[in-house]
Amino acid sequence: MIKNLKCEYCSEPIGIDTDIPYFSWTLEGEDKELYQEEYRIIINRDDQKLWDTGFVKSKPPNTPKHTQH
């Protein structure tokens, strides 16, 4: 399960003024072997897609799960 989703270090961002926002999150679950292989971030506003990272390979297990795009 994805927890602690943030944009520019804020859990409820408003008025982000950057062309390349920083996103971060953590994964939590009962399985100690849980890790993320890839991610995709889609930003919509009023049913219009503004941004789509496409599928991006994640860092190897046991490294921080965050990205900047």
Secondary structure, 3 states (H helix, E strand, C coil): CEEEEEECCECCCCCCCCCCCEEEEEECCCCCCCCCCEECCEEEECCEEEEECCCEECCCCCCCCEEEC
